[in-house]
C-alpha cells in the first residue's frame, strides 16, 4: 500500500482557500484522498488533476500527484507536476522544495541548488521548514564535492538463478563464500478488504550455493525458518555456520535465533530480553568470533530514530545489555543495516543523519581493535551513493566485493542483487579463515571436539567452537597475528598447536587436520605453545594459556598422571642441554602445581636433553621441532 505520510496529517484539513471554485476543487481532492486509502493511485492522480483544473493555484493536489510519482520512482513525471505548480505559484515553498528533491534525484544539481536557495530565502514559513531548506543548501555543497570526486563503481547483476521478478535484498554469506542467503519479497496475489485493494506479500529467506562458477537456483532455506503468515529476512549467519539470527515482523519487529544441529536448523526462538523490546529490533550482523551481534533498534536511550547497538553473549548464551555505538556512528536520524566485517575493525551501515548524497547513504567506520572507539563515519562515495535510498551492503571475506540490492535497468524484476568491487579506501583489513577437521587418531572417524583459538600476543580467547557431526570447524581469523589452538573431547588427550598467521597473506583458508589421541598410558602431548627465551628456562607469559588448558584437562580427568619432559636440539654440550631441559620441565611443573592447583602427586618432570630428537638436527626447522616440552600419560 502506498503510504504518503506527508499528507496523512493534512488529509482532512487541506481545504481550498475561498474562491469561486473552492467547493468543486475540495470535493475532487477529498475523492483523491479516499482513492489513496483504497490503494488506487491512478484514481488519486485523476481526481487530483480535476481539483487542479478547478483551482490551478492550490498546491495540495499537485503535491499529492508528485508524491505518488515519487513513490513509484517516476521522478521525471513528478518533476513535470511541480513545474506546473510553480508556473502558477512561483514562490510556493513546498513546490520549490519538492521540485528540488526531484531535480536532485535526476542529478540536475544546478537546478536543485537554485530551488533550495530560493526556498531558503523565504522567511514567511515555519522555522522547522526554513531550517530544512537551509540544511539542503549546505548539503548541496557536499553533494557537489562527492560528484566531483567519484569512486569506481561497476555493478554486476548476480543473474537469474538468484534474482527474479520479485524483490531480492539483504544478502548474507558463509565464511567460505560458497553459500548465500538473502530475502525475497514474494508477491502472493491481491485481495480486497473494506473496499480497499491490498497486494499480498510475504518475505522469506532464500539460499543459493556457488557451484561450477555460478550461483545455483535459489530455494527456500530448509527447515522451519520461513512461515506463511510472517515476514522473515535481514538475516546474518555466524562465521562458523552454527547459528543464524533473522528479523521477523508481525506489527513490530523482533530478532529470532536458530541453531544448526545435525545439519538441520532448529525451530527459531525469539531472542527475548535484553535483545528484544516492545520497540523494533532488526537487521543483525554477527562478529568474527560469533559472540557479538550488531543490530538496529528504535528503543529508548538512543540518539535518534533507529540506532545501531551491540551485545555480546557469554559461554552460556546470556547476552549482555545492548550498548549504543555512540555519536560517531549514530545520529538524530535513522542509522541502520549494520554489517561488521570479519576483521572486526570495519563497520558498514546506512545513515540518514550523516552528511551524504541522498536520503540514506552508505557509510563505513574503522577502529584500531575491538576495545577501541569507532572513528568518524566516512561516506563511501558517489556514484555508489546516489540522491535516492541506498540499501545495506555486505562485504565478502576478502574485502574485494560488496553486495547490495538495487532497482536498475536490465534487471530481472524490481530490486535485484548486485555486486561491485569495493573502492580501496573503503576496504577492511585482511583476514583469512581456518578450516579444521577433527578426527580420532586411531580410527580416523570425525569427532565433535571443542576448539578454542587464543591470541598468543594478548592471551585472550578469540573463538570457541564445537565441531560439526562431520568433525569440521570453520573460523574467520584476522591476519597479522599468531594463534594458539587447543582442542579437547571427552576420553581424549587435549591437542595443542600453533597457527602462525603474522605473515600469512593468502586469501585461501589455513587448513589443518587435528588428530585426537585416546587417553592411555604412554601417549604424549607436544605442548607447542609453551615458550622459553633462548638458552633460558623462565616461562614466557604467553605460555600460561596453554598450561591453564593442561590444568583444566587434568581437573576434568582426575585419574590421569603426567610426566613433564623437556627436550633440546644438539646445539651446545650434552651436559648443558640435559641441565637446561630439566630446568624447563621443572618450570612447567612448578606452574602446574602452583598456579594450576594440580597435586604434586599427579605430576613428575624430567629432562632428556638432546637424546630424543623427533627430527634431524641438520636444519634450523628440524632443530626447532626438537626444542619442545611434552607431557606423557603415566598411568
Number of C-alpha atoms within 10 A of each C-alpha: 14 14 13 14 9 11 16 13 10 11 15 10 9 16 17 20 14 8 11 10 14 16 17 16 26 24 16 21 28 20 16 28 24 16 19 23 18 20 19 18 19 14 17 25 23 16 22 27 21 19 28 20 14 19 21 18 19 23 21 23 30 25 22 24 23 26 23 23 19 19 13 13 15 14 22 16 17 26 23 13 23 26 18 15 26 19 13 14 16 12 15 20 24 18 26 25 23 24 27 26 26 25 22 23 22 16 14 13 18 13 14 25 22 14 24 25 20 17 26 22 13 14 10 8 13 9 10 9 16 17 13 14 23 16 13 20 20 14 17 20 11 15 21 15 14 20 17 10 11 14 18 14 15 13 18 12 21 16 17 16 13 26 23 19 15 15 21 28 25 23 26 25 24 18 24 21 13 12 16 20 26 24 22 27 19 16 14 10 9 10 11 10 8 6 10 15 15 15 13 12 18 17 23 23 27 21 21 21 18 13 10 7 6 13 19 18 15 19 14 16 16 12 13 12 21 20 13 10 11 15 21 25 28 26 26 28 25 24 24 24 19 20 18 21 26 23 22 26 17 10 8 12 20 23 27 23 20 21 19 15 12 10 12 12 19 16 14 18 13 17 16 12 13 12 21 19 18 11 12 18 26 29 27 26 29 28 23 25 21 25 18 19 25 27 25 23 26 22 18 12 9 20 21 16 19 26 30 30 26 22 19 18 14 10 8 6 9 12 20 15 14 18 14 20 17 15 14 14 28 27 20 16 16 23 28 30 27 29 26 25 24 30 24 23 20 22 23 27 25 27 31 23 18 23 18 25 30 20 18 26 28 29 26 24 21 21 15 12 12 11 8 10 13 21 14 14 21 19 23 22 24 22 16 20 24 23 21 17 17 21 21 26 25 24 26 21 25 21 22 15 19 19 24 23 21 19 16 14 8 7 19 19 16 17 22 25 26 26 20 18 17 22 17 11 9 19 19 26 18 18 25 24 24 19 17 19 21 28 21 17 14 10 8 11 12 20 23 20 27 19 20 18 24 22 18 24 12 11 17 12 16 18 18 18 19 20 21 23 13 15 20 19 22 24 26 25 25 19 20 16 15 20 25 24 22 23 24 22 19 15 12 19 23 25 21 22 17 16 19 15 18 12 10 17 12 14 14 13 17 19 12 12 12 21 22 25 20 16 17 15 13 12 15 19 18 16 21 19 23 21 21 18 9 7 13 12 19 14 16 11 14 19 19 21 20 23 20 16 18 23 19 16 18 20 14 11 15 11 9 17 19 21 20 24 26 30 27 29 26 18 11 11 10 16 10 15 23 19 16 21 27 22 20 29 25 20 18 23 23 17 17 21 16 12 13 19 14 20 11 13 9 16 19 17 21 19 22 19 25 25 15 12 19 15 14 14 17 10 9 11 11 15 20 13 18 23 20 24 22 18 22 19 18 16 14
